[in-house]
Amino acid sequence: MAFPQVFEDLFSQLDGDNGSALYHITIGEKDAWGQGYGTEATAAAVNWALSHDGVDGVRATIPDWNKPSVRMAEKIGFVMTGTAEDPEVGEVLVYEIGRP
């Protein structure tokens, strides 16, 4: 059984001063979209990150046109906190989640 390529990257921009990390996910195979892989992988990754001392929150930036990723982030518990400019994508929505 072949598994889809789910992760292109996971965490970046680790900031020890404010205890945050930026989260990225790319589901590489289109036929794997909408199967729940991203939701399951993201929930596990976020729970893992938040279980470590010094990590108080995780941030994700999502292009506003990527409605499936917005729904996934909100389903897991991310809250939109604003917008930012991404040099590769343009304007993105900023979502954050912290410790429960």
N, C-alpha and C positions, 0 to 999 in steps of 0.2 A: 504494500500500500504506500503510495507516495503522498507526502504531506506538502501543503502549499508553502511557498516562501512567504513568511509573515513579516519578519522584521528586517527593515533596512538599517535602522538605527534605534537605539533605545533611549538612553539618557544623555544629555549634554548640558553645558552651561551650569555645572554644579557650583553652587554659591554657598560656601561654608559660613559666610558672614550672616546671611539671613536664612540659612537652612533650606534652600530650595534647589530644585532641579527642573530642567526643561525636558519634556517627554516628546518623543517622535515615534511614529509607527507608519509603516507603509506595507500594505498588503499587495504583494507583487503579482499575484495571478488573479485576473479578473473573475474567473469562475469561482474563486474563493470568497469574493465579496458577498456580503449579506448572509453569511453562514454563521456569524457570531464569533469567528476567530479573533477579530480585533477587539471585541468587547471582553472576551475571556482573557486574552493576553494582556490587554491594558489594565484590567482590574487586578490581575495577578502581579503585574509589574509595579503598579502604584502601591498595592498593599505591601509588597516586598520593600519598596523604597521607604515607605512611611514607618516600617518596622525598625528602621535603623536610627540610632541616636544621631542627632545633628540634622536630620531631614524632617522638616516640619511641614513642607508643602511641595506639591508638584504642579508645574505649569505646563499647559499645552497651548500652542497657537494653531488655529484652524482657519483656512480661507473661508470666507462667509458663503461661498458657493458650494462648499463641501458639506451638504446637509446630513449625509449619513454619519460623518465624523462628529458633527455637532450633536446629533441624537445619541451617539455612543457615549460621548463625554458626559452629557447630561444624565444619561441612564446610570452611569457609574457614580455620579455625585459631583462632578466638576461643575463649577459655577462661573458664568461669564463675568469677568471683572473689568473688561475694557477692550480696546483695540490697539493694535501696534502696526508698524510698517515692517514688512519682511522684504529684503532686497531681491529675493528670487520670485516671490509670489505677489507682492503688493500688500494691500491691507489685509490683516488677519484679526480674527477674534481671539482674545486672550481668555483662557479658562484656567481656573485654579482649583485645587483640592488640598485640604489639610488633614491633619490628624482628627479623628472623630472625637 
